[in-house]
Amino acid sequence: MIDWERVAQLREEVGPEDFIEVVDLFLEEVDGVTARLALPSEGSRLRDDLHFLKGSALNLGFDAFGRLCQEGEKAVASGSTPDLAALLRCYAVSREAFLAALATRAVA
């Protein structure tokens, strides 16, 4: 679900203080976009939102969520409807696991 090696690599790249800032920014931006996805939406923005989420997720090690975003992006491109409920559930579970690991210093 979470690529902890990627998380550790990012933390090493940016340093401990900036890592917390990156995490905060990631959560703020992704929470905003996922909240928008939970509402009835205009389809024209969906592909862009999924593309943004995919890149953000993979950058911070949210592998399962990133893969679902990629699948959703491909679905939209082919005229299909992605399973947004599954995508949002995956994010919620990934977010919770990630924050729990940070709180117990499993990643720090």
DSSP file (Angstrom, degrees, kcal/mol; ACC not computed):
  #  RESIDUE AA STRUCTURE BP1 BP2  ACC     N-H-->O    O-->H-N    N-H-->O    O-->H-N    TCO  KAPPA ALPHA  PHI   PSI    X-CA   Y-CA   Z-CA
    1    1 A M              0   0    0      0, 0.0    63,-1.5     0, 0.0     2,-0.5   0.000 360.0 360.0 360.0 -50.5    0.0    0.0    0.0
    2    2 A I        -     0   0    0     60,-0.2     2,-1.3    61,-0.2    60,-0.2  -0.950 360.0-140.1-114.2 132.9    2.8    2.4    1.0
    3    3 A D     >  -     0   0    0     58,-3.4     4,-1.9    -2,-0.5     3,-0.4  -0.749  21.9-176.7 -89.2  92.0    6.2    2.2   -0.5
    4    4 A W  H  > S+     0   0    0     -2,-1.3     4,-2.6     1,-0.3     5,-0.2   0.787  79.0  60.1 -66.4 -27.8    8.2    3.0    2.6
    5    5 A E  H  > S+     0   0    0      2,-0.2     4,-2.4     1,-0.2    -1,-0.3   0.917 106.2  47.7 -63.6 -41.4   11.5    2.9    0.7
    6    6 A R  H  > S+     0   0    0     -3,-0.4     4,-2.8     2,-0.2    -2,-0.2   0.902 110.7  51.8 -64.3 -40.8   10.2    5.8   -1.4
    7    7 A V  H  X S+     0   0    0     -4,-1.9     4,-2.5     2,-0.2    -2,-0.2   0.938 112.0  45.7 -60.5 -47.3    9.1    7.6    1.7
    8    8 A A  H  X S+     0   0    0     -4,-2.6     4,-2.2     2,-0.2    -2,-0.2   0.889 112.3  51.9 -63.7 -39.4   12.5    7.2    3.3
    9    9 A Q  H  X S+     0   0    0     -4,-2.4     4,-2.5     2,-0.2    -2,-0.2   0.929 110.9  47.0 -63.3 -45.7   14.2    8.3    0.0
   10   10 A L  H  X S+     0   0    0     -4,-2.8     4,-2.4     1,-0.2     5,-0.3   0.916 111.1  51.9 -62.5 -42.5   12.1   11.4   -0.2
   11   11 A R  H  X S+     0   0    0     -4,-2.5     4,-2.0     1,-0.2    -1,-0.2   0.900 111.7  47.0 -60.6 -40.7   12.8   12.2    3.4
   12   12 A E  H  < S+     0   0    0     -4,-2.2    -1,-0.2     2,-0.2    -2,-0.2   0.891 111.5  51.8 -67.7 -39.4   16.5   11.9    2.8
   13   13 A E  H  < S+     0   0    0     -4,-2.5    -2,-0.2     1,-0.2    -1,-0.2   0.897 123.2  26.8 -64.1 -42.0   16.3   14.0   -0.4
   14   14 A V  H  < S-     0   0    0     -4,-2.4     4,-0.4    -5,-0.1    -2,-0.2   0.632 110.0-117.9-100.4 -15.1   14.5   16.9    1.3
   15   15 A G     X  -     0   0    0     -4,-2.0     4,-2.2    -5,-0.3     5,-0.2   0.044  33.1 -77.1  90.1 156.1   15.7   16.6    4.9
   16   16 A P  H  > S+     0   0    0      0, 0.0     4,-1.5     0, 0.0    -1,-0.1   0.867 127.0  46.5 -59.4 -42.3   13.6   16.0    8.0
   17   17 A E  H  > S+     0   0    0      1,-0.2     4,-1.3     2,-0.2     3,-0.1   0.942 116.7  42.9 -68.8 -46.3   12.2   19.5    8.4
   18   18 A D  H  > S+     0   0    0     -4,-0.4     4,-2.6     1,-0.2    -1,-0.2   0.804 106.5  64.2 -69.8 -27.6   11.2   19.9    4.8
   19   19 A F  H  X S+     0   0    0     -4,-2.2     4,-2.8     2,-0.2    -1,-0.2   0.927 101.3  49.4 -60.7 -44.6    9.8   16.4    4.7
   20   20 A I  H  X S+     0   0    0     -4,-1.5     4,-2.6     1,-0.2    -1,-0.2   0.894 111.2  50.3 -61.5 -39.0    7.2   17.3    7.3
   21   21 A E  H  X S+     0   0    0     -4,-1.3     4,-2.5     2,-0.2    -2,-0.2   0.903 110.3  49.5 -63.9 -42.0    6.3   20.4    5.1
   22   22 A V  H  X S+     0   0    0     -4,-2.6     4,-2.8     2,-0.2    -2,-0.2   0.919 111.6  49.0 -62.9 -44.3    6.1   18.2    2.0
   23   23 A V  H  X S+     0   0    0     -4,-2.8     4,-2.8     2,-0.2     5,-0.2   0.933 111.5  49.0 -61.5 -46.6    3.8   15.8    3.9
   24   24 A D  H  X S+     0   0    0     -4,-2.6     4,-2.4     1,-0.2    -2,-0.2   0.922 113.6  46.0 -59.9 -45.1    1.6   18.6    5.1
   25   25 A L  H  X S+     0   0    0     -4,-2.5     4,-2.7     2,-0.2     5,-0.3   0.921 112.4  51.2 -64.1 -44.5    1.3   20.1    1.6
   26   26 A F  H  X S+     0   0    0     -4,-2.8     4,-3.0     1,-0.2     5,-0.3   0.948 112.4  45.6 -56.6 -51.2    0.6   16.7    0.1
   27   27 A L  H  X S+     0   0    0     -4,-2.8     4,-2.5     1,-0.2     5,-0.2   0.905 113.3  49.9 -62.7 -41.6   -2.2   16.0    2.6
   28   28 A E  H  X S+     0   0    0     -4,-2.4     4,-1.7    -5,-0.2    -1,-0.2   0.946 116.8  40.0 -61.6 -49.1   -3.7   19.4    2.2
   29   29 A E  H  X S+     0   0    0     -4,-2.7     4,-2.1     2,-0.2    -2,-0.2   0.926 118.7  45.2 -68.7 -44.9   -3.8   19.3   -1.6
   30   30 A V  H  X S+     0   0    0     -4,-3.0     4,-3.0    -5,-0.3     5,-0.3   0.893 110.6  54.1 -69.3 -38.9   -4.8   15.6   -2.0
   31   31 A D  H  X S+     0   0    0     -4,-2.5     4,-2.0    -5,-0.3    -1,-0.2   0.909 109.6  49.7 -58.7 -40.6   -7.5   16.0    0.7
   32   32 A G  H  X S+     0   0    0     -4,-1.7     4,-1.6    -5,-0.2    -2,-0.2   0.919 113.6  43.7 -64.9 -44.1   -8.9   18.9   -1.3
   33   33 A V  H  X S+     0   0    0     -4,-2.1     4,-2.1     2,-0.2    -2,-0.2   0.908 113.8  49.8 -70.4 -41.0   -9.0   17.1   -4.6
   34   34 A T  H  X S+     0   0    0     -4,-3.0     4,-1.4     1,-0.2    -1,-0.2   0.868 108.0  54.7 -67.0 -33.3  -10.4   13.9   -3.1
   35   35 A A  H  < S+     0   0    0     -4,-2.0     4,-0.5    -5,-0.3    -1,-0.2   0.903 108.6  49.0 -62.7 -39.3  -13.1   15.9   -1.4
   36   36 A R  H >< S+     0   0    0     -4,-1.6     3,-1.1     1,-0.2    -2,-0.2   0.882 107.7  54.4 -66.1 -38.0  -14.0   17.3   -4.8
   37   37 A L  H 3< S+     0   0    0     -4,-2.1    -1,-0.2     1,-0.3    -2,-0.2   0.797  99.8  61.7 -66.5 -27.2  -14.0   13.8   -6.3
   38   38 A A  T 3< S+     0   0    0     -4,-1.4    -1,-0.3    -5,-0.1    -2,-0.2   0.666  97.8  71.9 -73.0 -15.6  -16.5   12.7   -3.6
   39   39 A L  S <  S-     0   0    0     -3,-1.1     2,-0.1    -4,-0.5    -3,-0.0  -0.615 106.1 -84.2 -95.8 157.1  -19.0   15.3   -5.0
   40   40 A P        -     0   0    0      0, 0.0     2,-0.3     0, 0.0    -1,-0.1  -0.441  65.4-163.9 -57.2 130.2  -20.9   15.1   -8.2
   41   41 A S        -     0   0    0     -4,-0.1     2,-0.6    -2,-0.1    -4,-0.0  -0.742  29.6-106.6-124.8 165.3  -18.4   16.5  -10.7
   42   42 A E    >>  -     0   0    0     -2,-0.3     3,-1.5     1,-0.1     4,-0.6  -0.812  33.4-139.3 -84.2 123.8  -18.0   17.9  -14.1
   43   43 A G  H >> S+     0   0    0     -2,-0.6     4,-0.8     1,-0.3     3,-0.6   0.719  92.4  73.0 -61.0 -24.8  -16.2   15.1  -16.1
   44   44 A S  H 34 S+     0   0    0      1,-0.2     4,-0.4     2,-0.2    -1,-0.3   0.784 101.5  42.8 -64.4 -26.2  -13.9   17.5  -17.8
   45   45 A R  H <> S+     0   0    0     -3,-1.5     4,-2.6     1,-0.1    -1,-0.2   0.641  94.3  82.6 -92.2 -16.5  -11.8   18.0  -14.7
   46   46 A L  H <X S+     0   0    0     -3,-0.6     4,-2.7    -4,-0.6     5,-0.2   0.902  89.6  49.1 -59.8 -46.6  -11.8   14.4  -13.6
   47   47 A R  H  X S+     0   0    0     -4,-0.8     4,-2.2     1,-0.2    -1,-0.2   0.916 113.1  47.5 -62.1 -43.1   -8.9   13.3  -15.8
   48   48 A D  H  > S+     0   0    0     -4,-0.4     4,-2.5     2,-0.2    -1,-0.2   0.908 112.0  50.5 -63.9 -42.0   -6.7   16.2  -14.7
   49   49 A D  H  X S+     0   0    0     -4,-2.6     4,-2.7     1,-0.2    -2,-0.2   0.924 111.6  47.5 -61.9 -44.1   -7.6   15.6  -11.0
   50   50 A L  H  X S+     0   0    0     -4,-2.7     4,-2.5     2,-0.2    -1,-0.2   0.876 111.1  51.6 -66.0 -36.8   -6.6   11.9  -11.4
   51   51 A H  H  X S+     0   0    0     -4,-2.2     4,-2.1    -5,-0.2    -2,-0.2   0.933 111.7  46.8 -64.5 -45.7   -3.4   12.8  -13.1
   52   52 A F  H  X S+     0   0    0     -4,-2.5     4,-2.4     1,-0.2     5,-0.2   0.936 113.5  48.3 -59.8 -48.0   -2.5   15.2  -10.3
   53   53 A L  H  X S+     0   0    0     -4,-2.7     4,-3.0     1,-0.2     5,-0.2   0.896 109.0  54.1 -61.9 -41.0   -3.4   12.7   -7.7
   54   54 A K  H  X S+     0   0    0     -4,-2.5     4,-2.5     1,-0.2     5,-0.2   0.951 111.8  43.6 -58.5 -51.3   -1.3    9.9   -9.4
   55   55 A G  H  X S+     0   0    0     -4,-2.1     4,-1.8     1,-0.2    -2,-0.2   0.911 116.3  46.7 -62.9 -43.7    1.8   12.0   -9.5
   56   56 A S  H  X S+     0   0    0     -4,-2.4     4,-1.5    -5,-0.2     6,-0.2   0.925 113.6  48.8 -63.7 -45.4    1.4   13.3   -6.0
   57   57 A A  H  X>S+     0   0    0     -4,-3.0     5,-2.8    -5,-0.2     4,-0.5   0.932 112.4  46.3 -62.3 -48.1    0.7    9.8   -4.6
   58   58 A L  H ><5S+     0   0    0     -4,-2.5     3,-0.6    -5,-0.2    -1,-0.2   0.842 108.2  57.6 -67.0 -32.5    3.6    8.1   -6.3
   59   59 A N  H 3<5S+     0   0    0     -4,-1.8    -1,-0.2    -5,-0.2    -2,-0.2   0.858 113.0  39.5 -64.3 -35.2    6.0   10.9   -5.3
   60   60 A L  H 3<5S-     0   0    0     -4,-1.5    -1,-0.2    -3,-0.3    -2,-0.2   0.359 121.8-102.1 -99.6   5.4    5.2   10.3   -1.6
   61   61 A G  T <<5S+     0   0    0     -3,-0.6   -58,-3.4    -4,-0.5     2,-2.0   0.601  72.9 141.5  90.7  10.9    5.0    6.5   -1.8
   62   62 A F     >< +     0   0    0     -5,-2.8     4,-2.7   -60,-0.2   -60,-0.2  -0.524  22.9 165.6 -82.8  72.7    1.3    6.0   -1.8
   63   63 A D  H  >  +     0   0    0     -2,-2.0     4,-2.7   -62,-0.3     5,-0.2   0.913  65.8  45.9 -61.8 -51.7    1.6    3.2   -4.4
   64   64 A A  H  > S+     0   0    0    -63,-1.5     4,-2.1    -3,-0.2    -1,-0.2   0.926 117.0  45.8 -61.1 -44.6   -1.8    1.5   -4.3
   65   65 A F  H  > S+     0   0    0    -64,-0.4     4,-2.3     1,-0.2    -1,-0.2   0.916 111.9  52.1 -63.6 -43.7   -3.6    4.8   -4.4
   66   66 A G  H  X S+     0   0    0     -4,-2.7     4,-2.3     1,-0.2    -2,-0.2   0.898 108.8  50.5 -60.0 -41.7   -1.3    6.0   -7.2
   67   67 A R  H  X S+     0   0    0     -4,-2.7     4,-2.6     2,-0.2    -1,-0.2   0.908 109.9  49.9 -64.1 -41.4   -2.0    2.9   -9.3
   68   68 A L  H  X S+     0   0    0     -4,-2.1     4,-2.5     2,-0.2    -1,-0.2   0.886 110.1  50.9 -64.9 -37.2   -5.8    3.4   -8.8
   69   69 A C  H  X S+     0   0    0     -4,-2.3     4,-2.6     2,-0.2    -1,-0.2   0.909 110.2  49.8 -64.2 -41.2   -5.5    7.0   -9.9
   70   70 A Q  H  X S+     0   0    0     -4,-2.3     4,-2.2     2,-0.2    -2,-0.2   0.921 111.5  47.9 -63.5 -44.2   -3.5    5.8  -13.0
   71   71 A E  H  X S+     0   0    0     -4,-2.6     4,-2.3     1,-0.2    -2,-0.2   0.904 112.8  49.6 -61.9 -41.3   -6.2    3.2  -13.8
   72   72 A G  H  X S+     0   0    0     -4,-2.5     4,-2.5     2,-0.2    -2,-0.2   0.890 108.6  52.2 -65.1 -39.7   -8.9    5.9  -13.3
   73   73 A E  H  X S+     0   0    0     -4,-2.6     4,-2.1     1,-0.2    -1,-0.2   0.913 111.4  46.9 -62.4 -43.0   -7.1    8.3  -15.6
   74   74 A K  H  X S+     0   0    0     -4,-2.2     4,-1.6     2,-0.2     6,-0.2   0.886 110.3  53.5 -65.7 -38.9   -6.9    5.6  -18.3
   75   75 A A  H  <>S+     0   0    0     -4,-2.3     5,-2.9     1,-0.2     4,-0.3   0.934 109.5  47.2 -61.7 -46.4  -10.6    4.8  -17.8
   76   76 A V  H ><5S+     0   0    0     -4,-2.5     3,-1.4     1,-0.2    -1,-0.2   0.911 109.6  54.4 -61.5 -42.0  -11.6    8.4  -18.3
   77   77 A A  H 3<5S+     0   0    0     -4,-2.1    -1,-0.2     1,-0.3    -2,-0.2   0.818 110.1  47.0 -62.9 -30.4   -9.4    8.7  -21.4
   78   78 A S  T 3<5S-     0   0    0     -4,-1.6    -1,-0.3    -3,-0.3    -2,-0.2   0.385 123.6-102.8 -93.7   4.6  -11.1    5.7  -22.9
   79   79 A G  T < 5S+     0   0    0     -3,-1.4    -3,-0.2    -4,-0.3     2,-0.1   0.538  81.4 124.9  90.4   6.6  -14.6    7.0  -22.1
   80   80 A S      < -     0   0    0     -5,-2.9    -1,-0.3    -6,-0.2    -2,-0.1  -0.452  63.2-113.6 -93.1 169.7  -15.2    4.7  -19.1
   81   81 A T        -     0   0    0     -2,-0.1     2,-0.0    -3,-0.1    -5,-0.0  -0.918  29.5-136.6-105.1 121.2  -16.2    5.7  -15.5
   82   82 A P        -     0   0    0      0, 0.0     2,-1.6     0, 0.0     3,-0.2  -0.330  25.8-104.9 -72.3 158.9  -13.5    5.0  -12.9
   83   83 A D     >  +     0   0    0      1,-0.2     4,-1.9   -15,-0.1     5,-0.1  -0.649  45.0 172.7 -83.1  85.4  -14.4    3.5   -9.5
   84   84 A L  H  > S+     0   0    0     -2,-1.6     4,-2.7     1,-0.2     5,-0.2   0.824  72.6  59.9 -68.0 -31.4  -14.1    6.6   -7.5
   85   85 A A  H  > S+     0   0    0      2,-0.2     4,-2.2     1,-0.2    -1,-0.2   0.927 108.1  44.7 -63.5 -43.2  -15.5    5.0   -4.3
   86   86 A A  H  > S+     0   0    0      2,-0.2     4,-2.5     1,-0.2    -2,-0.2   0.900 113.3  51.6 -65.7 -40.6  -12.7    2.4   -4.4
   87   87 A L  H  X S+     0   0    0     -4,-1.9     4,-2.1     1,-0.2    -2,-0.2   0.918 111.4  46.2 -62.2 -44.7  -10.1    5.1   -5.1
   88   88 A L  H  X S+     0   0    0     -4,-2.7     4,-2.2     2,-0.2    -1,-0.2   0.868 111.9  51.2 -68.8 -36.8  -11.3    7.3   -2.2
   89   89 A R  H  X S+     0   0    0     -4,-2.2     4,-2.4    -5,-0.2     5,-0.2   0.924 109.2  51.4 -63.3 -43.7  -11.4    4.3    0.2
   90   90 A C  H  X S+     0   0    0     -4,-2.5     4,-2.7     1,-0.2     5,-0.2   0.907 110.0  49.2 -60.6 -42.9   -7.8    3.4   -0.8
   91   91 A Y  H  X S+     0   0    0     -4,-2.1     4,-3.2     2,-0.2     5,-0.2   0.934 110.2  50.7 -62.4 -45.3   -6.7    6.9   -0.1
   92   92 A A  H  X S+     0   0    0     -4,-2.2     4,-2.1     1,-0.2    -2,-0.2   0.915 114.5  43.2 -60.3 -44.1   -8.4    7.0    3.3
   93   93 A V  H  X S+     0   0    0     -4,-2.4     4,-2.4     2,-0.2    -1,-0.2   0.912 116.0  48.1 -68.6 -42.7   -6.8    3.7    4.3
   94   94 A S  H  X S+     0   0    0     -4,-2.7     4,-2.7    -5,-0.2    -2,-0.2   0.916 111.7  50.1 -63.1 -43.7   -3.4    4.7    2.9
   95   95 A R  H  X S+     0   0    0     -4,-3.2     4,-2.7    -5,-0.2     5,-0.2   0.922 111.3  48.5 -61.2 -45.6   -3.5    8.1    4.6
   96   96 A E  H  X S+     0   0    0     -4,-2.1     4,-2.3    -5,-0.2    -1,-0.2   0.919 113.3  46.7 -62.4 -45.3   -4.4    6.5    8.0
   97   97 A A  H  X S+     0   0    0     -4,-2.4     4,-2.1     2,-0.2    -2,-0.2   0.904 113.4  49.8 -63.7 -41.6   -1.5    3.9    7.7
   98   98 A F  H  X S+     0   0    0     -4,-2.7     4,-2.2     1,-0.2    -2,-0.2   0.942 113.0  44.7 -62.7 -49.5    0.9    6.6    6.6
   99   99 A L  H  X S+     0   0    0     -4,-2.7     4,-2.4     1,-0.2    -1,-0.2   0.861 111.2  54.0 -66.7 -35.4    0.0    9.0    9.5
  100  100 A A  H  X S+     0   0    0     -4,-2.3     4,-1.6    -5,-0.2    -1,-0.2   0.908 109.3  48.5 -64.1 -41.3    0.1    6.1   12.0
  101  101 A A  H  <>S+     0   0    0     -4,-2.1     5,-2.6     1,-0.2     6,-0.8   0.902 112.2  48.5 -66.1 -40.4    3.6    5.2   10.9
  102  102 A L  H ><5S+     0   0    0     -4,-2.2     3,-1.1     1,-0.2    -2,-0.2   0.903 109.8  52.8 -64.9 -39.4    4.7    8.8   11.2
  103  103 A A  H 3<5S+     0   0    0     -4,-2.4    -1,-0.2     1,-0.3    -2,-0.2   0.824 112.7  43.3 -66.7 -31.4    3.2    9.1   14.6
  104  104 A T  T 3<5S-     0   0    0     -4,-1.6    -1,-0.3    -5,-0.2    -2,-0.2   0.348 113.5-118.7 -95.5   6.5    5.0    6.0   15.9
  105  105 A R  T < 5S+     0   0    0     -3,-1.1    -3,-0.2    -4,-0.2    -2,-0.1   0.749  70.2 138.7  63.2  26.8    8.2    7.1   14.2
  106  106 A A  S   <S+     0   0    0     -5,-2.6    -4,-0.2    -6,-0.2    -1,-0.1   0.750  83.6  27.7 -69.0 -22.4    8.3    4.0   12.0
  107  107 A V              0   0    0     -6,-0.8    -1,-0.2    -9,-0.1    -5,-0.1   0.723 360.0 360.0-106.9 -31.9    9.4    6.2    9.1
  108  108 A A              0   0    0     -7,-0.3    -2,-0.1    -6,-0.2    -1,-0.1   0.477 360.0 360.0 -69.0 360.0   11.2    9.1   10.9
